[in-house]
Amino acid sequence: MVDAAPRAEAGSDAPEVGVVGAVTPELMLGLSANGIAAFVVTDAEPVDAATRALYAPGASEAEVRALAEAGPPVLTDADRGDLGRLTAMLAAGAADVVLRPVSAAELARKLLRAARDAEPARR
């Protein structure tokens, strides 16, 4: 699991996405390969105005609600066929839910769409 990842260089075109929770190094690398500058949210690397979306794998309904109310669009995950979790996460404010096992390409596509869709609201 990834404990920390540095933020993107200033001037990078890749949208910054905060990861709230544990992900594999392979997923972080896959996000980077798909044009996402992902970083693990910590006290030292908090969410700020440059953060375009959040990915919160395994987040509870309350966690998704709090994240969605506080900032950029939030994506989380659910097991394939778990319609109860999928519905609960969307009702809690998740912009989208990615099905497990999570593919970096699919997650990147959904993160880019969520960031793009939220852009007019941030102006």
C-alpha positions in Angstrom: 0.0 0.0 0.0 1.0 3.6 -0.6 1.6 5.7 2.5 2.5 8.9 0.7 3.1 10.2 -2.8 4.4 13.6 -3.7 2.2 16.2 -5.3 2.6 17.1 -9.0 5.2 19.6 -10.1 3.9 23.2 -10.4 2.9 23.8 -14.0 2.0 20.2 -14.7 -1.1 19.7 -16.8 -2.2 16.6 -15.0 -5.1 17.2 -12.7 -4.3 16.6 -9.0 -6.4 14.0 -7.3 -6.3 13.3 -3.6 -6.4 9.7 -2.4 -8.1 9.3 1.0 -7.2 5.7 2.1 -4.9 2.9 1.1 -4.2 2.0 -2.5 -1.6 -0.2 -4.2 1.5 1.3 -5.7 0.4 -0.3 -9.0 -2.9 1.7 -8.9 -1.0 5.0 -8.2 1.4 4.2 -11.1 -1.6 3.4 -13.3 -3.2 6.7 -12.5 -0.1 8.5 -13.4 0.2 6.6 -16.7 -3.4 7.7 -17.4 -2.7 11.4 -16.8 -3.7 11.8 -13.1 -1.3 13.4 -10.6 -2.5 11.4 -7.5 -1.3 12.1 -4.0 -2.2 10.5 -0.7 -4.0 13.0 1.5 -2.3 13.6 4.8 -1.8 16.4 7.3 1.4 17.3 5.4 -0.4 17.0 2.0 -3.9 18.3 2.5 -6.6 18.9 0.0 -6.3 22.4 -1.4 -7.7 24.5 -4.3 -5.5 22.6 -6.8 -7.2 19.3 -5.9 -9.7 18.5 -8.6 -11.2 15.3 -7.2 -10.9 12.8 -4.4 -10.8 9.0 -4.5 -11.8 7.4 -1.2 -11.6 3.6 -1.5 -13.6 1.7 1.1 -15.0 4.9 2.6 -18.0 4.7 4.8 -21.2 6.6 4.0 -20.4 9.2 6.6 -16.9 9.7 5.3 -18.2 10.1 1.7 -20.8 12.6 2.9 -18.2 14.7 4.9 -15.7 14.7 2.0 -18.4 15.6 -0.6 -19.6 18.5 1.6 -16.1 19.8 2.1 -14.6 20.0 -1.3 -14.1 18.5 -4.7 -16.0 15.6 -6.2 -15.6 12.3 -4.4 -15.3 8.8 -6.0 -15.3 5.6 -4.0 -15.6 1.9 -4.8 -17.9 -1.0 -4.4 -18.0 -4.7 -5.1 -19.5 -5.7 -8.4 -23.2 -6.4 -7.7 -23.3 -4.6 -4.3 -26.2 -2.3 -5.3 -26.8 -1.4 -1.7 -23.4 0.2 -1.3 -23.5 1.7 -4.7 -26.8 3.4 -4.0 -25.7 4.5 -0.5 -22.5 6.1 -1.8 -24.3 8.0 -4.5 -27.0 9.1 -2.0 -24.1 10.3 0.4 -22.8 12.5 -2.3 -20.3 10.5 -4.3 -19.9 11.8 -7.8 -19.3 8.2 -9.0 -18.6 4.7 -7.8 -15.9 2.5 -9.3 -16.5 -1.3 -9.3 -13.9 -3.6 -7.7 -11.4 -4.8 -8.8 -10.5 -1.2 -9.7 -8.8 -0.7 -13.0 -6.5 2.3 -13.2 -7.8 3.2 -16.6 -11.4 3.2 -15.6 -10.7 5.1 -12.3 -8.7 7.7 -14.2 -11.5 8.1 -16.8 -14.1 8.6 -14.0 -11.8 11.0 -12.1 -11.2 13.1 -15.1 -14.9 13.3 -15.9 -15.8 14.2 -12.3 -13.1 16.9 -12.3 -14.3 18.3 -15.6 -17.9 18.2 -14.7 -17.2 20.1 -11.4 -15.0 22.8 -13.0 -17.8 25.3 -13.8 -19.0 25.1 -10.2 -15.5 26.0 -8.9 -15.2 29.2 -10.9 
